[in-house]
Amino acid sequence: MKYYLIVGEASGDLHASQLMRALKNHDKTASFRFFGGDLMAAEGGTLVRHYRQLAYMGFIPVLLHLPTIFRNMAFCKDDIRQWQPDVVILVDYPGFNLNIAKYVHAKTHIPVYYYIAPKIWAWKEYRIKNIRRDVDELFSILPFEIEFFEQKHHYPIHYVGNPTADEVRQYLAAHPLSQQHADGCSLPPKGEGKPVIALLAGSRRQEISDNLPAMIEATRHLTDRYRLVLAGAPSIEEDYYRSFIGSADVQLVQNQTYPLLARAHAAIVTSGTATLETALFGVPQVVCYRTALPRFIGFMRKKVLKVPFVSLVNLIADREVVRELVADTFSVDNIRAELHRILEGPDRQQMLAGYDDIRQRLGDAETSDNAARLMCSLLTDEHRSTRQNG
C-alpha cells in the first residue's frame, strides 16, 4: 500500500520513522511519500519537503512566513491528489495537518489517519469538530486522552502506547551504564568527572532564543562543580547555539540528546516532548518556557488553557511532579532556585518517585508496532469493504 505521511518537527520525524519501520514489517508492499525529516528518509521512500521548511512557531514568525506556509499547503494537497495514496497519515502538527485533513476529506476518497492526536485538550478544543468531520481514525499516545475524546466528546480513538517511552526503553536496553564507554558519545560515562547538568532548550529557533540565555545565566555559577552540556537539535546549526553560548563554560553536543540524558544528574528543559524523555531517563528537571508579555500570558493561561499543566510529565501524572516556570513565573532566579532544590535531597527523591508512576501509567506496549498493525488491519478491511460494495 501507499502511505503519505506529514510531519512538521524533529520529534514527529522520530516517531514517524519508527512507524514507517513497523509498517514495512506488516506490509511488505509499503511505499512512502512524505513531508518529514532525515530519520524518515533513512527508512526509504520520497522526501517531498523537509520539516525545516515548515517549522515556524509564534505569532510573528508564522505571520512573516505565511506565503511560504500557504505554498507548502497548496503543494502538499496537489501532491497527495496526484500520488493517490491508500492513506494519509498525519503526525501531530495540527495547524498544518488539520487543513490538509479538511482538503483530503472534501476532495478525495482517501482515508485520513491521525497518529499522535492534536493536543486540543489543552486549548482550541473547538477543533474536535474538524477532527470528527475530517479524520477517519485517531491514534493516541497519551493515556489521559481516552477520557477526553471518548467520554467527553464521544469520539472513539485508539490508544496504542507511547513511542517516547518505547524509544527510551530501547536506548537504555542497548546502552546500559556499563557500556557507555562504547556508545560513541563525546561525554564521559555517568559517574566519571563532574556531574552533568543538561540544558534542553527546544528544537526551534524561537524556543532556543527565548529560553537558552536564561538557562545559561541560571547555571553559570555552577561550573566549578558541574559540567554544563547543551543538547543541540538536529535541525539547528552549531553557529546558532554558539551565538548564545558566547564565553560561557557550556559544552554543545549535537544529535546526542539520549546519550546526554543517560549521563545527566539534572536538567533544565523547555516544555515539550523533551520533558517526558528527561523523566523516562530518570533525570530530575526544571521545566521552563519564556513567553512575550509574561504577565498577560500568565493571566490568559489561567483563562484559556483547559488543563492545569503544560508539561507532559505533570499531565500524565495528573499532579505536579516537576515544577513548571512558564510566562510570569519564568525568571533566571526561579530557574536557579528550582535547580538547586533538585540537585540533592528529598525534593529530588520525590521527583524520581513521581517518574516511576509515569512509567506505570504509560505502560510497556510496543507503540509503533501496535499502530502499524492496527492501521494495516483497518486499511485491509476498508479495501475489502470497497471491493464488496463496488
Rosetta blueprint (number, residue, H / E / L):
1 M L
2 K E
3 Y E
4 Y E
5 L E
6 I E
7 V L
8 G L
9 E L
10 A H
11 S H
12 G H
13 D H
14 L H
15 H H
16 A H
17 S H
18 Q H
19 L H
20 M H
21 R H
22 A H
23 L H
24 K H
25 N H
26 H H
27 D L
28 K L
29 T L
30 A L
31 S E
32 F E
33 R E
34 F E
35 F E
36 G E
37 G L
38 D H
39 L H
40 M H
41 A H
42 A H
43 E L
44 G L
45 G L
46 T E
47 L E
48 V E
49 R E
50 H E
51 Y H
52 R H
53 Q H
54 L L
55 A L
56 Y L
57 M L
58 G L
59 F H
60 I H
61 P H
62 V H
63 L H
64 L H
65 H L
66 L H
67 P H
68 T H
69 I H
70 F H
71 R H
72 N H
73 M H
74 A H
75 F H
76 C H
77 K H
78 D H
79 D H
80 I H
81 R H
82 Q H
83 W H
84 Q L
85 P L
86 D L
87 V E
88 V E
89 I E
90 L E
91 V E
92 D L
93 Y L
94 P H
95 G H
96 F H
97 N H
98 L H
99 N H
100 I H
101 A H
102 K H
103 Y H
104 V H
105 H H
106 A H
107 K H
108 T L
109 H L
110 I L
111 P L
112 V E
113 Y E
114 Y E
115 Y E
116 I L
117 A L
118 P L
119 K L
120 I L
121 W L
122 A L
123 W L
124 K L
125 E H
126 Y H
127 R H
128 I H
129 K H
130 N H
131 I H
132 R H
133 R H
134 D H
135 V L
136 D L
137 E E
138 L E
139 F E
140 S E
141 I L
142 L L
143 P L
144 F L
145 E H
146 I H
147 E H
148 F H
149 F H
150 E H
151 Q H
152 K H
153 H L
154 H L
155 Y L
156 P L
157 I L
158 H E
159 Y E
160 V L
161 G L
162 N L
163 P H
164 T H
165 A H
166 D H
167 E H
168 V H
169 R H
170 Q H
171 Y H
172 L H
173 A H
174 A H
175 H L
176 P L
177 L H
178 S H
179 Q H
180 Q H
181 H H
182 A H
183 D L
184 G L
185 C L
186 S L
187 L L
188 P L
189 P L
190 K L
191 G L
192 E L
193 G L
194 K L
195 P L
196 V E
197 I E
198 A E
199 L E
200 L E
201 A L
202 G L
203 S L
204 R L
205 R H
206 Q H
207 E H
208 I H
209 S H
210 D H
211 N H
212 L H
213 P H
214 A H
215 M H
216 I H
217 E H
218 A H
219 T H
220 R H
221 H H
222 L H
223 T L
224 D L
225 R L
226 Y L
227 R E
228 L E
229 V E
230 L E
231 A E
232 G E
233 A L
234 P L
235 S L
236 I L
237 E L
238 E H
239 D H
240 Y H
241 Y H
242 R H
243 S H
244 F H
245 I H
246 G L
247 S L
248 A L
249 D L
250 V E
251 Q E
252 L E
253 V E
254 Q E
255 N L
256 Q L
257 T H
258 Y H
259 P H
260 L H
261 L H
262 A H
263 R H
264 A E
265 H E
266 A E
267 A E
268 I E
269 V E
270 T E
271 S L
272 G L
273 T H
274 A H
275 T H
276 L H
277 E H
278 T H
279 A H
280 L H
281 F L
282 G L
283 V L
284 P L
285 Q E
286 V E
287 V E
288 C E
289 Y E
290 R L
291 T L
292 A L
293 L L
294 P H
295 R H
296 F H
297 I H
298 G H
299 F H
300 M H
301 R H
302 K H
303 K H
304 V H
305 L L
306 K L
307 V L
308 P L
309 F L
310 V L
311 S L
312 L H
313 V H
314 N H
315 L H
316 I H
317 A H
318 D L
319 R L
320 E L
321 V L
322 V L
323 R E
324 E E
325 L E
326 V E
327 A H
328 D H
329 T H
330 F L
331 S L
332 V H
333 D H
334 N H
335 I H
336 R H
337 A H
338 E H
339 L H
340 H H
341 R H
342 I H
343 L H
344 E L
345 G L
346 P H
347 D H
348 R H
349 Q H
350 Q H
351 M H
352 L H
353 A H
354 G H
355 Y H
356 D H
357 D H
358 I H
359 R H
360 Q H
361 R H
362 L H
363 G L
364 D L
365 A L
366 E L
367 T H
368 S H
369 D H
370 N H
371 A H
372 A H
373 R H
374 L H
375 M H
376 C H
377 S H
378 L H
379 L H
380 T H
381 D H
382 E H
383 H H
384 R H
385 S H
386 T H
387 R H
388 Q H
389 N H
390 G L
